[in-house]
Amino acid sequence: MNIQAPPQIDPAFRADVLAGFRMKRRAIPARWFYDFRGSELFEQITGLPEYYPTRVETELLARHAADVANIVGSGRAVVEFGSGSSTKTPYVLDAVQPAAYVPIDISGDFLRESAAALASDFPKLSILPVEADFTHPIVPPAEIASLPKLGFFPGSTIGNMVARTAVNLLRAMVETLGVGAMLLIGMDRIKAVETLKRAYDDAEGVTAAFNLNLLHRINRELHADIPVDAFRHRAIWNDAYARIEMHLEAVRDVTFTVAGERFSMRAGETIHTENSHKYGPRDARLLLRAGAWTPIAEWTDPDDQFALILAEAQPSGMAP
């Protein structure tokens, strides 16, 4: 008789969730959204009519990938951070003709599935998937160690991080890719509040399901008994920080256990699950420079909703 072993508990996931529930203002890092189901739901979000970032960024890549290629040249290794389904990646691969492609993602099963699908479209390309948390420096595969590199970070994922964390991530990317590497990054612009709210609280409720899936994951992986129906999804514009915040709000008083530890929440209390910061043009360039990347080219759509920025990791010099 075959007896399946219980799933391994990710100690970092357990530590983050417990620490987040212990805080007065409860919060859980957004990276834990992306189990297999969470990754599936996010891909559905990107196709929603309200969710403009994917549509606008894809149009920008289709229009300007050749311009990117003219600057970066061919033969680089393309390293994509948080690759997901890699739906935008073909525009870059077609244009820059890379020597290799390295998708990095925290969701291993989803990563391997996406890499296999991409391999069928680019049969001659060396694809080297890496399952890792890209918020920390990563040692690239040995096969690309000597190649010049182009980092690819689409989707305005940088907006999920507060400024300090975003700067640390950008510096970690320099460590991963090396001085002289280039980075093509998508960054969302500040715009009408109602447009932003609709993008993060869609009529079909897919974003709500994505947010609530985090509780399902906690229940499944951390032996928890959170009553998911006691929470609702909320998307809030925080003007002081120029960001959309996603929260899970308790709709009634609730008590539950996670990994053997008991917690209580009152109706109206929330779990802060995600930020999505929006940037003006100068804000975006300043953030990149703080992270040791020098912007060298930028492309935006006619309505200035979204920007693609190409930056270079240059040696640090003495300040005047």
Secondary structure, 3 states (H helix, E strand, C coil): CCCCCCCCCCHHHHHHHHHHHHCCCCECCHHHHCCHHHHHHHHHHHCCCCCHHHHHHHHHHHHHHHHHHHHHCCCCEEEEECCCCCCCHHHHHHHHCCCEEEEEECCHHHHHHHHHHHHHHCCCCEECCEECCCCCCCCCCHHHCCCCEEEEECCCHHHHCCHHHHHHHHHHHHHHHCCCCEEEEEEECCCCHHHHHHHHCCCCCHHHHHHHHHHHHHHHHCCCCCCHHHEEEEEEEEHHHCEEEEEEEECCCEEEEECCEEEEECCCCEEEEEEEECCCHHHHHHHHHHCCEEEEEEEECCCCCEEEEEEEECCCCCCC
